[in-house]
C-alpha cells in the first residue's frame, strides 16, 4: 500500500495544530498543511510541507528548518498587487478557498482534515463548494468553542450545519460536543474524544514540579485572557475578595497570558490590596508548565471552552484547578474532589472556591495524587499518540476501501 497523504487545513500560528500534527509526523503518512489564515508558521511545525497564501513579509517567518514551503504566489515582489488584480478579475480564481480547492486537486489526498471550525472549517466548506470532482474524505475537528458557543449564533449556525452535513468524520474533545454535533445534523462517524493538544511527556515534566506537597506551594496562577470568552477580570475581582487570606498565607498571584486591561487592573488591585502580583511576560509552553509546577491553585475562567489545555497543564503539574463550569473539564475531573468548577462570571462563587483551595491542605494534596493517576492513564503522550495513529489508520483504510469499491 502506498503512503497515505493527508492535507491539513490549519491556522499557521496555532501551536495546538502543530502539536496535533506532530503526533503522526515521521510515520507512514505524507503530510501537507494549508494555511487557513495569514500569519507566520509556528516554529513547532516540523517535517511537513506547507502552503502559504501570504504575500511577502509574512511568508516563511518563524517556521521550523524542516518545514518545506510551497508558495502559492511564486514571486515575492509584486505579490500584493498581483493578488489585488486577480481578485478584481475573478473571485473564484484568486480567493483562499479557490487556492485550497486547487491544492486539493493537485495533491489528491486520501483525506482533508480541518483543524477547527471557524477558520479552517469554513474555508474548507467554501473550497468544497468550488470543487467539481469527488471531494476527498473530510475530517473536521471541533476545538474549544467551535459549536458550544458559536452554534446558536445566526452568523455561524448555517455554516456549522453545512460543515456537519458535508464532512465524513468528526473529532472533538468531549462527549458534550459529540451530542451537539448530532443535534446540528451530523450523521456520520464520530471519532474518539481526544485532547486537542495531544498528550504530555509526564516523565520529562516531572523536573518542572516543585518538590514537596502541593499544599506547601505559595503561588496562585491566573490565566489572563479577557476577551470574547476569557474572564480574567472576574478572576481578579474574586481574588480581591480573598485578599486577607492571600496576604496572611504568604501567597503571590502570578498572571500568564495577560491582556492589557488585565495587566492594568492587576497593578491597581495590588496597590489597593497589597496582594503581591507577578505579571509574566510572554512565556513559552515550558515556562507556563513551570508556573503550574510551583502553583497551589490554577484559575481559568471563560464563558466557553473545550477541554481547556491550560487546565490540563495545571492538573498534570499538580496545581489544583479552579475552572469555569462551561468547559469540558467537567467530564474529566470530580467537582469538589479533584477540581472546583465555578460559574465564570460570578466572583463571589469563584472566591469561595479559592478560599477552599487555599485553606484545605488535604483537598489539594489528595487531588494532586488522583490527578497524577488520571494523567498517567489518560493524558500521557504515548497513550494519546497511539490512539491518534490508530484513528488515522482507520480513516485511511476505510477511505481506500470505498475508493476501491
N, C-alpha and C positions, 0 to 999 in steps of 0.2 A: 504494500500500500504506500502510495506517495505521501509526502509530508502534507499534513493539513495546513491550510492557510487561513489565518484569522485577521480580519480588519477591524480594529477597534476605532470607535469614534469617541474622542475624549477631549476634555479641556487640557491644553498643553501644560498649563501651570499647576495642574492638580497632582498633589503628592499622593492622594488616595488612588488615582488612576495608575500612577507609576507603580505603587506598591502592589496593587492588584495584578497588573500585567507581569510584574517581576516573578510572580509565583509560578508562571509557566515558561518563562524565558529559559533558553538553553535546553529545551526538550525537543519533542518531535514536531513542533509547530513552526511555521513560517509566519512571523508576527509583524504586522503593519499597524500604524496609528495615524489616523487623520485628525488634524486639528479642528475642533468644533468651534473655536473662537480665536481671537487674536491673542498674542502674548508669547513670552519666551517659554521654551520647554523646561520643565522641572528637571534638575540635574539627576534625580533618581531614575529617570528613564534610561534603560540600558539595553543594548543588543537588540534594537528594533529598528525598523525603517519607518520614518515619519514623513508626513505630507503636510507642508505648511502653506496656507493661503496668504500668509502675511507678506507685506511688501518690505522694502529694505529697512534695515534698522532693527526690526523685531526678529527677522528670520535667523534661526540658529542660536540666538542668545541663550546662554546658560545651559545648553543641552550637554549630556554626557559625551565623552570621547568615542564611545562605542555606538552611538546613535547615527544611523545613516539617514541623511535628509534628501528627499526628492522635492525639488522646487516646482510648484505649480505655475509660478510666474518665472520664466527662465532668466530674465535679465534683471539684475538688482537695480540698475538705474532706469528710471522711467516707468517703473512698475506701477506706481500710483496713477500716473497719467494714463497708462495703458488700461488699467482696470476701470478708470472713470469712463474712457472712451468705449470700452467693451460693454459697460453697464448701460450706456445710452443706446447701444446698438441692439443688445439682446440680453434681457434679464436671465432667460433660460440658459444662455451660454456662459454668463460671467458670474453668476451667484455662487456662493459657497456650496449650496445644495447641488447646483449643476456640476461643480467640480467633484463633489463627493460621488455623485452618480457616475461621473466619468472614471474616477479612480476605481470604483467597484467594477465597472465594465472592464477596465484594463487588468485588474488583478484576478477577477473571477474567484473570489474567496469562497471557502467552504461555509463560512459564516461571517456575518457582520454583528459586532457587539457594541451597542451604545451604552457607555458608562455614564449614566444619569439621564433623566427625562428632559429637564428644562432647556438645555442647550444641545447636547449630543442627540437626545431622543427626538426632539422637534426637528433638528436638522436632518436626521436620517429619514424621518417621516416625509419631509419635503423632497429629499432625494429619491425616495421610493416612488413618489408620485410622478417624477420625471423619468423613471426607469422604464424602458419599453420591454426589455427581456424579462425572463423569470428572475425575480429577486432572490438573492441567496437567503439561507436560513438567517433569521433576525433574532438576536438575543438582546434584551433590554434589561438593564439594571436600574432599579429604583433605590436611590440613596436618600437618606435623611428625610427631607420634607416633600419629596417629589409628588407624592399622591396625598399624603395625610394633610398637608397644609394647602397645596395648590389645587387639589382635586375639586373642591367645591367652588372655586373662583371662576367667574364667567369667562375671563380671558384665557383660561387654561383647560377647562373641562373637555371641550371638544377635541383638542389636540391630544389630551391624555387618553380619551376614549379611542381616538384614531390609532395611537401607538398600540394600545392593548388589543385592538381589533386586528392590527397588521402584523404584530410580532409573533414569533413561533415559540419563544422561550422567555420566561420572566424570572428575574432574580431580585431578591431583596434581603433585608437584614432581620425581618421579624414576621411572625405569623399575622400580626395586625395588618401588615401591608399586603400579604397574600390575600387575606379576606377582602381588603379594599379593592384590590385588582379584580377579583371576581365580581364584586359589586359594580365595577365600571365596565364589565363586559368581557373580561379575559376568560377564554375557554380552553386554552392550550396548556402547555407543560410549565408548571411552576417548579423551578429549580431549588436545590437545597438552600435553606436560610443560612447565610454566612456573613461575617463582619466585612464591611466594605474595604477596610484597610488590611485585610488578611490577619494573620496571627502574629504572635510575639515570640521573639527568641528569649525565652524565660531564663535560661542559664546565663546568657550574656547580660541580661538586665539586672541580675542579682547584684552586680557590682555597684549599681547606682542606688541601692536601697540603704538608707541609714541603719546601722546596726542597732539592735535592741528592740524593745517593744514599740508598737505604733503609738501607744499612749504616752511615750516619752518624747515624741516629736512636738516641736513648738511652732510649726508653720501651718497656716490656713491658706490653701490655694484657691483662687477665684479666676474662672475663665472670663476674660474681659470683653467678650463680644456684646455690643449694644447696637443692634440693627434691626432688620425686618423680623428676625426671630430671637436674637440674643437679648437677655435681660440682666446684664451685669449691674446696671444701676439699681435694680431691685435688690440684688445681692448685697451691694454696698449699704443700702438702707437697712437690710436685715442685720448686717454686721454692726452697724451703728447701734441698733437695739441691744446688741450683746457687748457693747464697748467695755463695761466694767469687768465682765468675766474674762474678756480677751486680755485686758491690761493686767488684771490680777494674776492671771495664769501665765503671764510672760510670753504671750503668743505674738507672732508677726504675721500680717496678711501679705501674701505675695500674689500679684495680679499678672497673668500672662495673656498675650494676645489682646492687649488693652487698646480699645478705640480712644480717640482724642478726648471725647466727652467723659469717658471713664477715668482717664488719667487726671483730668481737671477735678472731677468730683472726688476722686480718691485723695488727692492732695488736700483739698479743702476739708474733707472729713477727718483726715489725720490731724490737721491743725486744730480742728474743732474738738476732737475727742481725745487726742493724744495716742491713738492707736498707731503703732509702727506699721507703715505700709511700704512695701517694696514693689516698684513697677518694673517688671522685667523688660529689657529691650527685646526687639525681635529675636526669637530664640529658635534654635534648631530642634528637631524632634528629640534628639538625645538630651538636650538641656531641659525640655519640658518633662521628660521622663525623670531626670534627676530631681526636678522640683517636686514631682509627685512622690519620689522616693524619700523625701525629707518632710513630707506634709502629713499631718494627722488627719486633716479633713480636706476634701476637694469639692468645691461648689461649682456646679454647672447649671445654668438656667437658660431656657429658651421656650418659646411658645410652641415649638415643633422641632422634632428631631427624629433620627432613626435610632440605631443602637448607641450612637454617640461615642466616637473614637476617644475623645478626651476622658470620658467616664471610664472606658475600658482601660485606658492608660493608668488612671488613678487606682482602679481596682487591682490591676496587675502589680503595681508598685506598693501596695499596702495601704494607701490613703483611703479613708472612709468616704464613700461617695454620698454627697447631698445633691441629688439630681432632680430636675423637673420631671413631673409625672407625665409629661407629654412626650417623653422619649420611650423607645422600645426597651430600655434597660429594665423596665418592669418585668419583662419576660425572662431575664437572666438572673436577677437578684431576688432576695426575700426582703420586702419592705419591713423595716423595723429590726432586721437581724443582720443583713449584710450590706444594707444601704438604707437611706431615708429618702423617700420620694415625696416631693413637695410641689404645690402649685407655683408656677413660675412668676406669678405677678402678685403674690401675697407675702409681703415682707415679714408680717407677724408670724406666719406659719413657718417660713424659712428660718427665722430667728429661733423659734422653738426647736427646730431640728438641729441648728448649730449648737445651741446650749446643751442639748442632749449629747451630741457627739463630743463636745468639749468636757463634759462632766462625767461621762460614763466610760471609764477606762476599760472595763470588762467588755463593753459593747464593741469598741473599736478593735481591741486585741483579738477577740473571737471572730469578728468579721474578717479581719486580715487572714486568719487561718482558713476560714471557709472559702474566701475568695481566692486564696492561693490554690486550693484544691480545684475550684471551678476553672481557674486559668489553666492548670495543668491538663485537665480533662477536655476543655472545650476551646481554649484560646491559644494553645501552643502552635507555633507556625507550622510544625510538621503535621499536626492534626488538620489544620485548615488547608494547608497546601495539598495534602493528599486528596482531600475532598474536592478541591478546585480542579486538580488534574483529572480526577475521575469524572467530574462534571463535563469538562471539555471533551474527554474521550467518548462519553456517552453521546454528546451532541454530534460529534464528528461521525460516529458510527451510524447514528440514525439518519443524518443528512445524506451520507453517501449511499445508504441503503435505499432511501427514497429516490435518489438520482438514478440509481441502477435499475429501479423497478420499471 
